[in-house]
Amino acid sequence: MDDRAAWLRLALCLGLGPATQRALLAAFGLPEQIFAAGRSAIAAVVGTKMADLVMAPPDLPRIEAALAWSATDGNAILTLGDPHYPTSLLDTADPPVLLYVKGNRALLNQPALAMVGARSASPQGVANAEAFARSLAATGLTIVSGLALGIDAAAHRGALAEPEGTTVAVIGTGADRIYPARNKALAHEIAARGAIVSEYPLGTPPLPHNFPRRNRIIAGLARGVLIVEAAVGSGSLITARLANECGREVFAIPGSIHSPLARGCHRLIRDGAKLVETAQDVIEELSWGIARAQSRPSAPPEEKENPRSSIAATPATLPAEAARVLDAVGHDPVDLDTIAQRSGLTLDALYAILLPLELDGHISRLPGGRFQRL
């Protein structure tokens, strides 16, 4: 078998984790030397049970399928011994032995910022993620995220909205699988202009335990991690912890004290994460001095055009009664009775005003009959 086939045999050993694989590489050198060492020598390093797994017959159909996949234009398999392997991952405690890459592999060695957050994101969180990602991508940073619904997808879309923006999606399935299916079109766009990365063998389905593990790669590829929205038990906090452990900067956007999706960010800020209000805050903290970043100052997200809506009227040009209702909504999720109390209008009058505001993109209707200003 050639060099890559031997790496694939090692990576595809069932029951053999990255730590054991790296221990064998440290002891014997390249994968070919591991398999040539024999069962007794391997057992002396990782034990008898693991030695049996290593010396099991290779899964030739899967190895051949992976080699055929990597021979397709735009696909690549990067190993720890490959000069194109991301150098930033080598600085982490648990680098994957092998990565499947679809798209531009060179982006894995470019300066990057990770952006993650809640899957069930608020409309304002989605708008923030898109605006921040676009501004940061304009400075030359590659935006790294996980292709999940909500904040992840918004971060990818924001980066792609910038004409020269680039983005990397680190996924928890095989590189030949798209999950969730709703992000299929987005995944194709990422593969065409950025890269999709996975450590899992081709064909791997969306297994729940794989997604938290891939977070270490998201954190490891980037100079820092920006948490946009996160509940206290969110997987995004795992990414933040992993980033902190490998010496990356952690940033968090604060939110409403009444929003469960802001509490994770507030906890991170209390624990030392950098509070972020504009993309410029991130750029300055990272000392990211690209000329484009200096010549293109970043405004807060609410001052930017919302890429998800076409807003014909601004608050300044709204009719007086509509502007009054918008002020009554405020910036926190609020129910109809509260809006009526604040505005002094009847429910019938409010219904007639809220619908045009929603259609024009000024507010969003949330579950539970609540509204939020965009």
Stockholm file with secondary structure:
# STOCKHOLM 1.0

chainA/1-374         MDDRAAWLRLALCLGLGPATQRALLAAFGLPEQIFAAGRSAIAAVVGTKMADLVMAPPDLPRIEAALAWSATDGNAILTLGDPHYPTSLLDTADPPVLLYVKGNRALLNQPALAMVGARSASPQGVANAEAFARSLAATGLTIVSGLALGIDAAAHRGALAEPEGTTVAVIGTGADRIYPARNKALAHEIAARGAIVSEYPLGTPPLPHNFPRRNRIIAGLARGVLIVEAAVGSGSLITARLANECGREVFAIPGSIHSPLARGCHRLIRDGAKLVETAQDVIEELSWGIARAQSRPSAPPEEKENPRSSIAATPATLPAEAARVLDAVGHDPVDLDTIAQRSGLTLDALYAILLPLELDGHISRLPGGRFQRL
#=GR chainA/1-374 SS CCHHHHHHHHHTCTTCCHHHHHHHHHHHSSHHHHHHHCHHHHHHHHCHHHHHHHTSCCCHHHHHHHHHHHTSTTEEEEETTCTTSCHHHHTSSSCCSEEEEEECGGGGGSCEEEEECCSSCCHHHHHHHHHHHHHHHHTTCEEEECCCTTHHHHHHHHHHHSTTCCEEEECSSCTTCCSSGGGHHHHHHHHHHSEEEESSCTTCCCCTTHHHHHHHHHHHHSSEEEECSCCTTCHHHHHHHHHHHTTCEEEECCCCTTCHHHHHHHHHHHTTCEECSSHHHHHHHTTCCCHHHHHSCCCCGGGSCCTTCCCCCCGGGSCHHHHHHHHHHCSSCEEHHHHHHHHTCCHHHHHHHHHHHHHTTSEEEETTTEEEEC
#=GC SS_cons         CCHHHHHHHHHTCTTCCHHHHHHHHHHHSSHHHHHHHCHHHHHHHHCHHHHHHHTSCCCHHHHHHHHHHHTSTTEEEEETTCTTSCHHHHTSSSCCSEEEEEECGGGGGSCEEEEECCSSCCHHHHHHHHHHHHHHHHTTCEEEECCCTTHHHHHHHHHHHSTTCCEEEECSSCTTCCSSGGGHHHHHHHHHHSEEEESSCTTCCCCTTHHHHHHHHHHHHSSEEEECSCCTTCHHHHHHHHHHHTTCEEEECCCCTTCHHHHHHHHHHHTTCEECSSHHHHHHHTTCCCHHHHHSCCCCGGGSCCTTCCCCCCGGGSCHHHHHHHHHHCSSCEEHHHHHHHHTCCHHHHHHHHHHHHHTTSEEEETTTEEEEC
//
